[in-house]
């Protein structure tokens, strides 16, 4: 069982900026702030996303990434200067002590003065490759299942580094994020009964529920290559 409370190690926001490939604009470049920021239903004050069709919105208002994943990435020889501090993966919240195996879909968390709910995991895209300057980063994140997770905002409020993140409700203890992430990123049609169960989870973001419903109807997994492969220049 995960510890029910831990401090926010870093609170991070950033503007839309050009990535190292010289052609891709993204909001993945986040920097830490010591200021208290207002968290609204659409995200943290001062934060931005380049493509609101895919990023941000009420189901992905805040991205939380476990700091303990960094050691594994560094061991693989990835950009050490990026991994020297929180924010390398575009996260807004960095903590140590929670991960995808100990956080469940629908968990309600008191985040400083705001109250949020775990809505989905992350589906990494090719912009992560551009950010690190390394092809295959998004694919590797998907394979590892160390994607972090998103929150929807139930009650707006002020959030600040050093404040506590406290789990206050757990409606779906049988659905840790690691289970959902593995289910989403598997191509095995034998999981069809679990697709149907996941599609019925009320706390799961509608886009993920719709994906699982489509799989049930089609009897197969969709093509996710366009998300992982950078478009041709």
N, C-alpha and C positions, 0 to 999 in steps of 0.2 A: 504494500500500500504506500502510495506516495505521501510525503510529508504534506500536511494541509496548508502550511504557510511558509513563505520564504521571502527574502528581500529582493527588490528589483535592483539588479547590479548596474544596469545601464538603461536609460531611456533615450531613444534615438529617432531623429527625424531628418529629412533632407529634401531639397528641391529636385526637380527634373534636371538631369545633366547629361552631357554627351559621354558615352562610354569609350574605352580605349580603342575600339575599332574605328572611331572617327565618324561613324554614321548612325549609330543607334542612340536614341534618347531614352533615358530610363530614370525612375525614381529609386533605384536600388542603392544609390550612394547615400548612406545615412551616417550621421555623426552624433556622438552623445551630447546631451545637454544636462546641465544641473538645474535648469529652470523647471518650475511646475508648469505643465501644459494642460490645456483643456482638452478632454477627450469627448468628442461629439459622436453621434451615430455614424458619421462618415470618416472618422479618424482623428488623429492628433493634430492639434494646432501646429502649423508650420511644416506639416508633412505633405508630400505631393506624389502623384503617380502620372506616368506618361500616357498610358492608354487605359482610360476608365472603362472600356468595354471588357477588359480582362482583369485589371488590378483595382484594388480598393472597393468601395461600395459598402453597403451595410453589412454584408456577410463576411467581408474581409477588411474590417475597419482597422485592425491592429494585428501585426504579425509578431509572434513570440518564438524565439529560437533558443534552444538550450546551449549554454556556453560550453558545456562539457563535450559537445560534438567537435569543437575546434581542434582538440588534440589529434583526433583521427584524421581530420583533413590535413593538418600540418605534417603528420607522419607520412602522408602520401606525396609530399613535396610540393603542395600547392602554394600559391603566392603568400609567402611568410609575412610580408609587410602588411597585407590585408588581414591576415589572421592574428596579428599582434594585438588587436583590440576588437571589441564587439562591434557589430555592424557590417561585417564582411558579407553577410547573406541578405542584407537589406531589411533586417529585423528592426522592429520598434521597441521590443522588450527583450532584454537579455537577463537570464537568471541561471543559477546553478542549483540543481536538485530535482527538477521535473524534466521528463522526456516523453517521447511518444508512447512508451509502454506504461507510463504511470499517470498519464492524462487521458481522460475519457471524453468522448463526444458529449456535448451538453453540459459539461462541468461549468458551474457558475462560480466566478472568481471575483472577489472584491479586489480591485486593482487601484490602490490608493483610495480616492473618494468615489471612483467610478465602479460600476458593477457590469461585468462582461460575461459572455458565454462562449465556450469553445464551439465553433461552427463547422470547421473543416480542417483538413490538412492542406499542405501546399502542393500544387502541381508545378514542379519547376519547369522553366522554359529556357530557350536558347540564350536569352539575355544574361543568364548566369554565366554561360560560356564567355560571352563578350566582356562581362565585368571582370572575370578572372584572366581573360586572355588565354583560355585553355579549352579547346573543343572537348566536349564530353562531360563537362562538369554537371550539367542538368541531368544527363542520363545517369551519371554516377550517384547523384543525390537521390534520384528515383529508385535506383537499385538498392541503395543502402537503407532507404526508408527514413532517413534523418532529415525530414523536411520542415520540422517545426509545425506550427498551427496558427490558425486565425481565430479572432474573436469577433462576435457581434456585440454591440453596446446595448445593454439593457437599461442602464441608468448613467447618463453623462456625469462627468466630474473631473476633478483635478488629479493628475498623476505626476509623480516625481521620482527620480532615482532615489533609492534608499527607502521608499515607502514599501509596505508589505503587499504581496500578492497572496491572498488567502482564499482557498477553496471553501465555498459555503454550501454548495449543493452538488450532488452527483446522481442524476436521474438514470444514467445508463452505465452502471459499473461493468456490465458484460461487454461493453464496446470501447476498449482502449483504442486510442488513435492508431497504434501499431497494427491492430487487426483491420481497421478500415483502410489504412494506407496499403497494407499488403493485398487486400482484396481489390482495391482500385487498380493497382499496378500489376496484377496477375492476369495472364491471358487464358487461364485454365477455365473452360466452360463448366467444369464440374462444380464450380462455386456458385452456379446459378441460384440454388436455394438461398445462399447468403446474400446474393445481389438483391433478391426480393426482400429479405429482412432489412438490409441497409436502406433500400428505397422507402421503407415505411418508418424510418427513424425521424420523429418530429423535430429533433434538435439539429439534424444534419442539414447543411446548406442546400437550398433547392437545386442548384446546379449539380451537386454530387448525387442527390436523389434522382434527378432526371437522367443522369448518366447510367445509374444502376437500373432504372426502369427501361431505358432503351436496350440495355444488354439483355434483360429478361425477355423483352419483346423480340429482339433479333436473334437471341441465342448465341451471340458472339461479342467479342470485345472490339471497340472502336479503334481506329487508327490514330495513335498519338504521336506519330513521327513528326508531323508539322510543328507541334509544340516544342520538340526537342532539337529540331534541325534549323539552323539559321537560314533565312531566305537568301537567295543568290543576290549579290550586289548588282 
